[in-house]
Amino acid sequence: MILIGQYDSPFVRRVGIALTLYELPFLHRPWSVFGDAEKIRPYNPLVRVPTLVLDDGDVLIESHSILDYLDSLVPPERAMFPAREPARHGALKVAALATGLADKAVSLFYEKRLHEATSEVWASRCRSQMRAALVALEADRAERDGDYWFGPRIGHADIAVAVALRFVAEAHPGLIPMADFPALRAHAARLEALPAFQAISQPFIAPA
């Protein structure tokens, strides 16, 4: 398999970490949707990352769809999204909040970077949505014991939260006072110390 995209994207990074934790061999193509668009387009007409090229040449796009596929490649007991309710919808909700947080952080970055005049209405909306997601995630994580969100093993929800927090901190330095979110801060620090997170890592590179 070939994973296309740079690891400063939280969406690419969550896939790379899952592949690593699952010990599934893959090649990495750190292509940028800005600088390497013509390389990505033959695989993904949307020119978005992550893009995963399968061994048979088929292509998967969008991080959740890719992770759903990866879960099918490992024994059910190793899959990092729970198979049964209520744990499954709980994990999907946390992951959706985290990826929504990351998506709004991306939108806010592009609003500031790519527009000559920033729309304060849009920027304020993004900031309020990000904070609301953080408040919800903090409340949920603070009620749970253990190193991981949904039991003794790491899951996709854990990964999604950690990579989103890393992206927000690097793309928007100082925007989110993490002292307001101690449970999330401890969660992210714990995961970022893991070998897979250190191996699948790249400082944020602002697009040219």
Salt bridges, closest charged atoms under 4 A:
ASP36 OD1 - LYS39 NZ 3.75
GLU38 OE2 - ARG41 NH2 2.78
ASP71 OD1 - HIS156 NE2 2.83
GLU85 OE1 - HIS89 ND1 2.78
GLU111 OE1 - HIS115 ND1 2.99
GLU120 OE2 - ARG127 NH2 2.29
ASP140 OD1 - ARG144 NE 2.49
ASP147 OD1 - ARG190 NE 3.41
ASP158 OD1 - HIS187 NE2 3.89
GLU170 OE2 - ARG166 NE 2.64
ASP180 OD2 - ARG131 NH2 3.30
GLU192 OE1 - ARG13 NH2 2.77
GLU192 OE1 - ARG166 NH1 3.51
